[in-house]
Amino acid sequence: MRIPFLLLTILLLSLQCNASPVDGNGKVANLLFYLHNTHNVSDPSSVLVAQNTNATAHARGLVPFSSVYVFDDVLTEGTASTSKVIGNAQGFYIETGKDGYTILETIDCEMTDGPFKGSSFLMSSRNQFSNPTRELPVVGGRGAFRMAQGYGLLRTVCVDCLNAVNPSKGDIIEYNVTLYLR
């Protein structure tokens, strides 16, 4: 009789330890913005910094296996490059899948305008960008986002965009981010 009671107690305690950080006093912030990653221009926002010499032998997708890129991208309110800039994203991604469509991404999104100006949050995880929608977990932040948790849903708007509203060739990614704040 003692063992089932002990097991039930341990189970209930473990559930309490893994409870959501949001309680009646927690706040939720929902952010929607567009990341503009420009390339093939005189001033690209992402740059290849390392690659194995035989990486092209594995090139089956958009990014050759083992490629390491760093980026400093703008975040805007809309999809057009002329939309209001509300932040910037800095980080890196590494092509970790031989399929050419799976990267390990770490991205710090800083808000430079609006109610969260000067605050940033960090997302890091696998990003299989061949999927229509991807999810990256929020693993922390600073300022208003200190100790934030949550997730970002990513959707590719266009790849190698080049048109009247986006004169610089590049990619546009929609970020729909939910942050649980303390």
mmCIF file of the C-alpha atoms, coordinates in Angstrom:
data_MODEL
# 
_entry.id   MODEL 
# 
loop_
_atom_site.group_PDB 
_atom_site.id 
_atom_site.type_symbol 
_atom_site.label_atom_id 
_atom_site.label_alt_id 
_atom_site.label_comp_id 
_atom_site.label_asym_id 
_atom_site.label_entity_id 
_atom_site.label_seq_id 
_atom_site.pdbx_PDB_ins_code 
_atom_site.Cartn_x 
_atom_site.Cartn_y 
_atom_site.Cartn_z 
_atom_site.occupancy 
_atom_site.B_iso_or_equiv 
_atom_site.pdbx_formal_charge 
_atom_site.auth_seq_id 
_atom_site.auth_comp_id 
_atom_site.auth_asym_id 
_atom_site.auth_atom_id 
_atom_site.pdbx_PDB_model_num 
ATOM 1   C CA . MET A 1 1   ? 0.000  0.000  0.000   1.00 0.00 ? 1   MET A CA 1 
ATOM 2   C CA . ARG A 1 2   ? 2.892  2.371  0.682   1.00 0.00 ? 2   ARG A CA 1 
ATOM 3   C CA . ILE A 1 3   ? 4.572  1.902  -2.725  1.00 0.00 ? 3   ILE A CA 1 
ATOM 4   C CA . PRO A 1 4   ? 1.547  3.001  -4.850  1.00 0.00 ? 4   PRO A CA 1 
ATOM 5   C CA . PHE A 1 5   ? 1.051  6.038  -2.579  1.00 0.00 ? 5   PHE A CA 1 
ATOM 6   C CA . LEU A 1 6   ? 4.756  6.905  -2.838  1.00 0.00 ? 6   LEU A CA 1 
ATOM 7   C CA . LEU A 1 7   ? 4.683  6.546  -6.625  1.00 0.00 ? 7   LEU A CA 1 
ATOM 8   C CA . LEU A 1 8   ? 1.572  8.730  -6.864  1.00 0.00 ? 8   LEU A CA 1 
ATOM 9   C CA . THR A 1 9   ? 3.209  11.382 -4.664  1.00 0.00 ? 9   THR A CA 1 
ATOM 10  C CA . ILE A 1 10  ? 6.370  11.372 -6.809  1.00 0.00 ? 10  ILE A CA 1 
ATOM 11  C CA . LEU A 1 11  ? 4.268  11.657 -9.971  1.00 0.00 ? 11  LEU A CA 1 
ATOM 12  C CA . LEU A 1 12  ? 2.284  14.622 -8.617  1.00 0.00 ? 12  LEU A CA 1 
ATOM 13  C CA . LEU A 1 13  ? 5.464  16.386 -7.455  1.00 0.00 ? 13  LEU A CA 1 
ATOM 14  C CA . SER A 1 14  ? 7.124  15.889 -10.840 1.00 0.00 ? 14  SER A CA 1 
ATOM 15  C CA . LEU A 1 15  ? 4.077  17.371 -12.581 1.00 0.00 ? 15  LEU A CA 1 
ATOM 16  C CA . GLN A 1 16  ? 4.256  20.422 -10.313 1.00 0.00 ? 16  GLN A CA 1 
ATOM 17  C CA . CYS A 1 17  ? 7.964  20.872 -11.076 1.00 0.00 ? 17  CYS A CA 1 
ATOM 18  C CA . ASN A 1 18  ? 7.239  20.897 -14.819 1.00 0.00 ? 18  ASN A CA 1 
ATOM 19  C CA . ALA A 1 19  ? 4.292  23.271 -14.640 1.00 0.00 ? 19  ALA A CA 1 
ATOM 20  C CA . SER A 1 20  ? 3.987  26.091 -17.155 1.00 0.00 ? 20  SER A CA 1 
ATOM 21  C CA . PRO A 1 21  ? 5.744  29.314 -16.155 1.00 0.00 ? 21  PRO A CA 1 
ATOM 22  C CA . VAL A 1 22  ? 2.564  31.268 -16.831 1.00 0.00 ? 22  VAL A CA 1 
ATOM 23  C CA . ASP A 1 23  ? 0.129  31.497 -13.965 1.00 0.00 ? 23  ASP A CA 1 
ATOM 24  C CA . GLY A 1 24  ? -2.612 33.992 -13.184 1.00 0.00 ? 24  GLY A CA 1 
ATOM 25  C CA . ASN A 1 25  ? 0.046  36.718 -12.918 1.00 0.00 ? 25  ASN A CA 1 
ATOM 26  C CA . GLY A 1 26  ? 1.931  35.859 -16.125 1.00 0.00 ? 26  GLY A CA 1 
ATOM 27  C CA . LYS A 1 27  ? 1.674  37.878 -19.306 1.00 0.00 ? 27  LYS A CA 1 
ATOM 28  C CA . VAL A 1 28  ? 1.601  36.714 -22.900 1.00 0.00 ? 28  VAL A CA 1 
ATOM 29  C CA . ALA A 1 29  ? 3.029  38.760 -25.763 1.00 0.00 ? 29  ALA A CA 1 
ATOM 30  C CA . ASN A 1 30  ? 2.264  37.933 -29.390 1.00 0.00 ? 30  ASN A CA 1 
ATOM 31  C CA . LEU A 1 31  ? 4.572  39.411 -32.015 1.00 0.00 ? 31  LEU A CA 1 
ATOM 32  C CA . LEU A 1 32  ? 4.233  39.206 -35.788 1.00 0.00 ? 32  LEU A CA 1 
ATOM 33  C CA . PHE A 1 33  ? 7.098  40.433 -37.959 1.00 0.00 ? 33  PHE A CA 1 
ATOM 34  C CA . TYR A 1 34  ? 9.011  39.663 -41.135 1.00 0.00 ? 34  TYR A CA 1 
ATOM 35  C CA . LEU A 1 35  ? 12.707 38.860 -41.368 1.00 0.00 ? 35  LEU A CA 1 
ATOM 36  C CA . HIS A 1 36  ? 14.518 40.048 -44.498 1.00 0.00 ? 36  HIS A CA 1 
ATOM 37  C CA . ASN A 1 37  ? 17.630 38.012 -45.330 1.00 0.00 ? 37  ASN A CA 1 
ATOM 38  C CA . THR A 1 38  ? 19.394 39.607 -48.299 1.00 0.00 ? 38  THR A CA 1 
ATOM 39  C CA . HIS A 1 39  ? 22.100 37.942 -50.343 1.00 0.00 ? 39  HIS A CA 1 
ATOM 40  C CA . ASN A 1 40  ? 23.788 38.312 -53.722 1.00 0.00 ? 40  ASN A CA 1 
ATOM 41  C CA . VAL A 1 41  ? 24.019 42.093 -53.241 1.00 0.00 ? 41  VAL A CA 1 
ATOM 42  C CA . SER A 1 42  ? 26.940 44.374 -52.452 1.00 0.00 ? 42  SER A CA 1 
ATOM 43  C CA . ASP A 1 43  ? 25.972 44.470 -48.747 1.00 0.00 ? 43  ASP A CA 1 
ATOM 44  C CA . PRO A 1 44  ? 24.431 41.064 -47.851 1.00 0.00 ? 44  PRO A CA 1 
ATOM 45  C CA . SER A 1 45  ? 22.809 40.498 -44.454 1.00 0.00 ? 45  SER A CA 1 
ATOM 46  C CA . SER A 1 46  ? 24.021 36.877 -44.236 1.00 0.00 ? 46  SER A CA 1 
ATOM 47  C CA . VAL A 1 47  ? 27.518 35.680 -45.024 1.00 0.00 ? 47  VAL A CA 1 
ATOM 48  C CA . LEU A 1 48  ? 29.088 32.244 -45.398 1.00 0.00 ? 48  LEU A CA 1 
ATOM 49  C CA . VAL A 1 49  ? 31.934 32.052 -42.839 1.00 0.00 ? 49  VAL A CA 1 
ATOM 50  C CA . ALA A 1 50  ? 32.898 28.357 -42.975 1.00 0.00 ? 50  ALA A CA 1 
ATOM 51  C CA . GLN A 1 51  ? 32.364 25.304 -45.142 1.00 0.00 ? 51  GLN A CA 1 
ATOM 52  C CA . ASN A 1 52  ? 34.003 21.910 -45.508 1.00 0.00 ? 52  ASN A CA 1 
ATOM 53  C CA . THR A 1 53  ? 35.927 21.541 -48.757 1.00 0.00 ? 53  THR A CA 1 
ATOM 54  C CA . ASN A 1 54  ? 33.801 18.592 -49.882 1.00 0.00 ? 54  ASN A CA 1 
ATOM 55  C CA . ALA A 1 55  ? 30.500 20.221 -48.860 1.00 0.00 ? 55  ALA A CA 1 
ATOM 56  C CA . THR A 1 56  ? 29.421 20.626 -52.460 1.00 0.00 ? 56  THR A CA 1 
ATOM 57  C CA . ALA A 1 57  ? 29.569 16.839 -52.855 1.00 0.00 ? 57  ALA A CA 1 
ATOM 58  C CA . HIS A 1 58  ? 26.593 16.689 -50.475 1.00 0.00 ? 58  HIS A CA 1 
ATOM 59  C CA . ALA A 1 59  ? 24.722 19.616 -52.006 1.00 0.00 ? 59  ALA A CA 1 
ATOM 60  C CA . ARG A 1 60  ? 21.196 18.371 -52.641 1.00 0.00 ? 60  ARG A CA 1 
ATOM 61  C CA . GLY A 1 61  ? 19.213 21.285 -51.277 1.00 0.00 ? 61  GLY A CA 1 
ATOM 62  C CA . LEU A 1 62  ? 19.535 25.024 -51.000 1.00 0.00 ? 62  LEU A CA 1 
ATOM 63  C CA . VAL A 1 63  ? 22.414 25.068 -48.496 1.00 0.00 ? 63  VAL A CA 1 
ATOM 64  C CA . PRO A 1 64  ? 25.415 22.705 -48.784 1.00 0.00 ? 64  PRO A CA 1 
ATOM 65  C CA . PHE A 1 65  ? 26.021 20.398 -45.794 1.00 0.00 ? 65  PHE A CA 1 
ATOM 66  C CA . SER A 1 66  ? 28.406 21.871 -43.156 1.00 0.00 ? 66  SER A CA 1 
ATOM 67  C CA . SER A 1 67  ? 27.937 25.483 -44.291 1.00 0.00 ? 67  SER A CA 1 
ATOM 68  C CA . VAL A 1 68  ? 28.066 28.045 -41.461 1.00 0.00 ? 68  VAL A CA 1 
ATOM 69  C CA . TYR A 1 69  ? 26.440 31.442 -41.961 1.00 0.00 ? 69  TYR A CA 1 
ATOM 70  C CA . VAL A 1 70  ? 26.201 34.487 -39.697 1.00 0.00 ? 70  VAL A CA 1 
ATOM 71  C CA . PHE A 1 71  ? 23.473 37.053 -40.228 1.00 0.00 ? 71  PHE A CA 1 
ATOM 72  C CA . ASP A 1 72  ? 22.297 40.505 -39.218 1.00 0.00 ? 72  ASP A CA 1 
ATOM 73  C CA . ASP A 1 73  ? 18.805 40.876 -40.689 1.00 0.00 ? 73  ASP A CA 1 
ATOM 74  C CA . VAL A 1 74  ? 16.136 43.562 -40.381 1.00 0.00 ? 74  VAL A CA 1 
ATOM 75  C CA . LEU A 1 75  ? 12.698 42.830 -38.921 1.00 0.00 ? 75  LEU A CA 1 
ATOM 76  C CA . THR A 1 76  ? 9.758  44.709 -40.401 1.00 0.00 ? 76  THR A CA 1 
ATOM 77  C CA . GLU A 1 77  ? 6.019  45.094 -39.827 1.00 0.00 ? 77  GLU A CA 1 
ATOM 78  C CA . GLY A 1 78  ? 5.170  43.943 -43.348 1.00 0.00 ? 78  GLY A CA 1 
ATOM 79  C CA . THR A 1 79  ? 6.572  41.831 -46.151 1.00 0.00 ? 79  THR A CA 1 
ATOM 80  C CA . ALA A 1 80  ? 7.837  44.752 -48.249 1.00 0.00 ? 80  ALA A CA 1 
ATOM 81  C CA . SER A 1 81  ? 11.414 45.856 -47.681 1.00 0.00 ? 81  SER A CA 1 
ATOM 82  C CA . THR A 1 82  ? 10.035 49.399 -47.397 1.00 0.00 ? 82  THR A CA 1 
ATOM 83  C CA . SER A 1 83  ? 7.860  48.404 -44.397 1.00 0.00 ? 83  SER A CA 1 
ATOM 84  C CA . LYS A 1 84  ? 8.568  50.010 -41.036 1.00 0.00 ? 84  LYS A CA 1 
ATOM 85  C CA . VAL A 1 85  ? 11.651 48.471 -39.381 1.00 0.00 ? 85  VAL A CA 1 
ATOM 86  C CA . ILE A 1 86  ? 10.807 47.307 -35.846 1.00 0.00 ? 86  ILE A CA 1 
ATOM 87  C CA . GLY A 1 87  ? 13.929 45.328 -34.984 1.00 0.00 ? 87  GLY A CA 1 
ATOM 88  C CA . ASN A 1 88  ? 16.908 43.323 -36.066 1.00 0.00 ? 88  ASN A CA 1 
ATOM 89  C CA . ALA A 1 89  ? 17.902 39.684 -35.827 1.00 0.00 ? 89  ALA A CA 1 
ATOM 90  C CA . GLN A 1 90  ? 21.455 38.503 -35.334 1.00 0.00 ? 90  GLN A CA 1 
ATOM 91  C CA . GLY A 1 91  ? 22.702 34.961 -35.134 1.00 0.00 ? 91  GLY A CA 1 
ATOM 92  C CA . PHE A 1 92  ? 23.986 32.028 -37.088 1.00 0.00 ? 92  PHE A CA 1 
ATOM 93  C CA . TYR A 1 93  ? 22.824 28.913 -38.829 1.00 0.00 ? 93  TYR A CA 1 
ATOM 94  C CA . ILE A 1 94  ? 24.611 25.726 -39.738 1.00 0.00 ? 94  ILE A CA 1 
ATOM 95  C CA . GLU A 1 95  ? 23.471 23.270 -42.398 1.00 0.00 ? 95  GLU A CA 1 
ATOM 96  C CA . THR A 1 96  ? 23.364 20.120 -40.269 1.00 0.00 ? 96  THR A CA 1 
ATOM 97  C CA . GLY A 1 97  ? 21.322 17.913 -42.590 1.00 0.00 ? 97  GLY A CA 1 
ATOM 98  C CA . LYS A 1 98  ? 22.787 16.288 -45.652 1.00 0.00 ? 98  LYS A CA 1 
ATOM 99  C CA . ASP A 1 99  ? 19.402 16.884 -47.265 1.00 0.00 ? 99  ASP A CA 1 
ATOM 100 C CA . GLY A 1 100 ? 20.323 20.561 -47.706 1.00 0.00 ? 100 GLY A CA 1 
ATOM 101 C CA . TYR A 1 101 ? 17.107 21.727 -46.039 1.00 0.00 ? 101 TYR A CA 1 
ATOM 102 C CA . THR A 1 102 ? 17.799 21.330 -42.312 1.00 0.00 ? 102 THR A CA 1 
ATOM 103 C CA . ILE A 1 103 ? 19.684 23.981 -40.378 1.00 0.00 ? 103 ILE A CA 1 
ATOM 104 C CA . LEU A 1 104 ? 20.502 24.465 -36.721 1.00 0.00 ? 104 LEU A CA 1 
ATOM 105 C CA . GLU A 1 105 ? 19.569 28.083 -36.070 1.00 0.00 ? 105 GLU A CA 1 
ATOM 106 C CA . THR A 1 106 ? 20.257 30.424 -33.188 1.00 0.00 ? 106 THR A CA 1 
ATOM 107 C CA . ILE A 1 107 ? 18.624 33.821 -33.540 1.00 0.00 ? 107 ILE A CA 1 
ATOM 108 C CA . ASP A 1 108 ? 18.470 36.832 -31.205 1.00 0.00 ? 108 ASP A CA 1 
ATOM 109 C CA . CYS A 1 109 ? 15.585 39.176 -32.103 1.00 0.00 ? 109 CYS A CA 1 
ATOM 110 C CA . GLU A 1 110 ? 15.901 42.693 -30.712 1.00 0.00 ? 110 GLU A CA 1 
ATOM 111 C CA . MET A 1 111 ? 12.992 45.097 -30.884 1.00 0.00 ? 111 MET A CA 1 
ATOM 112 C CA . THR A 1 112 ? 14.169 48.603 -31.857 1.00 0.00 ? 112 THR A CA 1 
ATOM 113 C CA . ASP A 1 113 ? 10.729 50.234 -31.926 1.00 0.00 ? 113 ASP A CA 1 
ATOM 114 C CA . GLY A 1 114 ? 7.422  49.958 -30.096 1.00 0.00 ? 114 GLY A CA 1 
ATOM 115 C CA . PRO A 1 115 ? 6.565  48.948 -26.535 1.00 0.00 ? 115 PRO A CA 1 
ATOM 116 C CA . PHE A 1 116 ? 9.389  46.376 -26.325 1.00 0.00 ? 116 PHE A CA 1 
ATOM 117 C CA . LYS A 1 117 ? 12.122 48.694 -27.655 1.00 0.00 ? 117 LYS A CA 1 
ATOM 118 C CA . GLY A 1 118 ? 15.537 47.593 -26.354 1.00 0.00 ? 118 GLY A CA 1 
ATOM 119 C CA . SER A 1 119 ? 14.372 44.091 -25.382 1.00 0.00 ? 119 SER A CA 1 
ATOM 120 C CA . SER A 1 120 ? 15.306 40.875 -27.159 1.00 0.00 ? 120 SER A CA 1 
ATOM 121 C CA . PHE A 1 121 ? 14.525 37.173 -27.080 1.00 0.00 ? 121 PHE A CA 1 
ATOM 122 C CA . LEU A 1 122 ? 16.527 34.179 -28.236 1.00 0.00 ? 122 LEU A CA 1 
ATOM 123 C CA . MET A 1 123 ? 15.311 31.188 -30.256 1.00 0.00 ? 123 MET A CA 1 
ATOM 124 C CA . SER A 1 124 ? 17.420 28.127 -30.989 1.00 0.00 ? 124 SER A CA 1 
ATOM 125 C CA . SER A 1 125 ? 16.649 24.762 -32.544 1.00 0.00 ? 125 SER A CA 1 
ATOM 126 C CA . ARG A 1 126 ? 16.519 22.719 -35.721 1.00 0.00 ? 126 ARG A CA 1 
ATOM 127 C CA . ASN A 1 127 ? 14.798 24.500 -38.590 1.00 0.00 ? 127 ASN A CA 1 
ATOM 128 C CA . GLN A 1 128 ? 13.753 22.235 -41.435 1.00 0.00 ? 128 GLN A CA 1 
ATOM 129 C CA . PHE A 1 129 ? 12.954 25.034 -43.849 1.00 0.00 ? 129 PHE A CA 1 
ATOM 130 C CA . SER A 1 130 ? 11.478 22.751 -46.510 1.00 0.00 ? 130 SER A CA 1 
ATOM 131 C CA . ASN A 1 131 ? 8.400  22.462 -44.247 1.00 0.00 ? 131 ASN A CA 1 
ATOM 132 C CA . PRO A 1 132 ? 5.704  25.100 -44.860 1.00 0.00 ? 132 PRO A CA 1 
ATOM 133 C CA . THR A 1 133 ? 5.595  25.981 -41.142 1.00 0.00 ? 133 THR A CA 1 
ATOM 134 C CA . ARG A 1 134 ? 8.406  25.488 -38.645 1.00 0.00 ? 134 ARG A CA 1 
ATOM 135 C CA . GLU A 1 135 ? 8.635  25.995 -34.904 1.00 0.00 ? 135 GLU A CA 1 
ATOM 136 C CA . LEU A 1 136 ? 11.549 27.384 -32.922 1.00 0.00 ? 136 LEU A CA 1 
ATOM 137 C CA . PRO A 1 137 ? 11.469 27.481 -29.109 1.00 0.00 ? 137 PRO A CA 1 
ATOM 138 C CA . VAL A 1 138 ? 12.149 30.725 -27.248 1.00 0.00 ? 138 VAL A CA 1 
ATOM 139 C CA . VAL A 1 139 ? 14.897 29.915 -24.760 1.00 0.00 ? 139 VAL A CA 1 
ATOM 140 C CA . GLY A 1 140 ? 15.282 33.250 -22.982 1.00 0.00 ? 140 GLY A CA 1 
ATOM 141 C CA . GLY A 1 141 ? 15.571 36.972 -23.374 1.00 0.00 ? 141 GLY A CA 1 
ATOM 142 C CA . ARG A 1 142 ? 16.587 40.289 -21.879 1.00 0.00 ? 142 ARG A CA 1 
ATOM 143 C CA . GLY A 1 143 ? 14.832 43.477 -20.883 1.00 0.00 ? 143 GLY A CA 1 
ATOM 144 C CA . ALA A 1 144 ? 11.045 43.030 -20.975 1.00 0.00 ? 144 ALA A CA 1 
ATOM 145 C CA . PHE A 1 145 ? 11.654 39.485 -22.248 1.00 0.00 ? 145 PHE A CA 1 
ATOM 146 C CA . ARG A 1 146 ? 13.934 38.435 -19.352 1.00 0.00 ? 146 ARG A CA 1 
ATOM 147 C CA . MET A 1 147 ? 13.364 34.739 -18.598 1.00 0.00 ? 147 MET A CA 1 
ATOM 148 C CA . ALA A 1 148 ? 10.768 34.521 -21.377 1.00 0.00 ? 148 ALA A CA 1 
ATOM 149 C CA . GLN A 1 149 ? 9.674  31.200 -22.756 1.00 0.00 ? 149 GLN A CA 1 
ATOM 150 C CA . GLY A 1 150 ? 7.545  30.475 -25.769 1.00 0.00 ? 150 GLY A CA 1 
ATOM 151 C CA . TYR A 1 151 ? 7.770  29.598 -29.413 1.00 0.00 ? 151 TYR A CA 1 
ATOM 152 C CA . GLY A 1 152 ? 8.003  31.120 -32.850 1.00 0.00 ? 152 GLY A CA 1 
ATOM 153 C CA . LEU A 1 153 ? 6.095  29.797 -35.851 1.00 0.00 ? 153 LEU A CA 1 
ATOM 154 C CA . LEU A 1 154 ? 8.027  30.477 -39.046 1.00 0.00 ? 154 LEU A CA 1 
ATOM 155 C CA . ARG A 1 155 ? 6.615  30.575 -42.549 1.00 0.00 ? 155 ARG A CA 1 
ATOM 156 C CA . THR A 1 156 ? 8.593  31.298 -45.703 1.00 0.00 ? 156 THR A CA 1 
ATOM 157 C CA . VAL A 1 157 ? 6.943  34.130 -47.625 1.00 0.00 ? 157 VAL A CA 1 
ATOM 158 C CA . CYS A 1 158 ? 9.352  33.929 -50.573 1.00 0.00 ? 158 CYS A CA 1 
ATOM 159 C CA . VAL A 1 159 ? 12.823 32.715 -51.515 1.00 0.00 ? 159 VAL A CA 1 
ATOM 160 C CA . ASP A 1 160 ? 15.098 34.839 -53.708 1.00 0.00 ? 160 ASP A CA 1 
ATOM 161 C CA . CYS A 1 161 ? 12.459 37.591 -53.788 1.00 0.00 ? 161 CYS A CA 1 
ATOM 162 C CA . LEU A 1 162 ? 13.106 40.232 -56.380 1.00 0.00 ? 162 LEU A CA 1 
ATOM 163 C CA . ASN A 1 163 ? 10.264 42.558 -57.290 1.00 0.00 ? 163 ASN A CA 1 
ATOM 164 C CA . ALA A 1 164 ? 9.147  46.171 -57.034 1.00 0.00 ? 164 ALA A CA 1 
ATOM 165 C CA . VAL A 1 165 ? 8.580  46.062 -53.253 1.00 0.00 ? 165 VAL A CA 1 
ATOM 166 C CA . ASN A 1 166 ? 11.743 44.026 -52.583 1.00 0.00 ? 166 ASN A CA 1 
ATOM 167 C CA . PRO A 1 167 ? 14.508 45.377 -54.819 1.00 0.00 ? 167 PRO A CA 1 
ATOM 168 C CA . SER A 1 168 ? 17.256 43.469 -52.970 1.00 0.00 ? 168 SER A CA 1 
ATOM 169 C CA . LYS A 1 169 ? 17.358 39.765 -53.784 1.00 0.00 ? 169 LYS A CA 1 
ATOM 170 C CA . GLY A 1 170 ? 16.712 37.727 -50.657 1.00 0.00 ? 170 GLY A CA 1 
ATOM 171 C CA . ASP A 1 171 ? 14.375 35.685 -48.534 1.00 0.00 ? 171 ASP A CA 1 
ATOM 172 C CA . ILE A 1 172 ? 11.433 36.858 -46.425 1.00 0.00 ? 172 ILE A CA 1 
ATOM 173 C CA . ILE A 1 173 ? 10.352 34.794 -43.424 1.00 0.00 ? 173 ILE A CA 1 
ATOM 174 C CA . GLU A 1 174 ? 7.237  35.468 -41.349 1.00 0.00 ? 174 GLU A CA 1 
ATOM 175 C CA . TYR A 1 175 ? 7.738  35.076 -37.587 1.00 0.00 ? 175 TYR A CA 1 
ATOM 176 C CA . ASN A 1 176 ? 4.638  34.680 -35.419 1.00 0.00 ? 176 ASN A CA 1 
ATOM 177 C CA . VAL A 1 177 ? 6.064  34.579 -31.893 1.00 0.00 ? 177 VAL A CA 1 
ATOM 178 C CA . THR A 1 178 ? 4.250  33.839 -28.622 1.00 0.00 ? 178 THR A CA 1 
ATOM 179 C CA . LEU A 1 179 ? 6.173  34.837 -25.491 1.00 0.00 ? 179 LEU A CA 1 
ATOM 180 C CA . TYR A 1 180 ? 5.236  33.862 -21.947 1.00 0.00 ? 180 TYR A CA 1 
ATOM 181 C CA . LEU A 1 181 ? 6.571  36.588 -19.687 1.00 0.00 ? 181 LEU A CA 1 
ATOM 182 C CA . ARG A 1 182 ? 7.076  36.591 -15.935 1.00 0.00 ? 182 ARG A CA 1 
# 
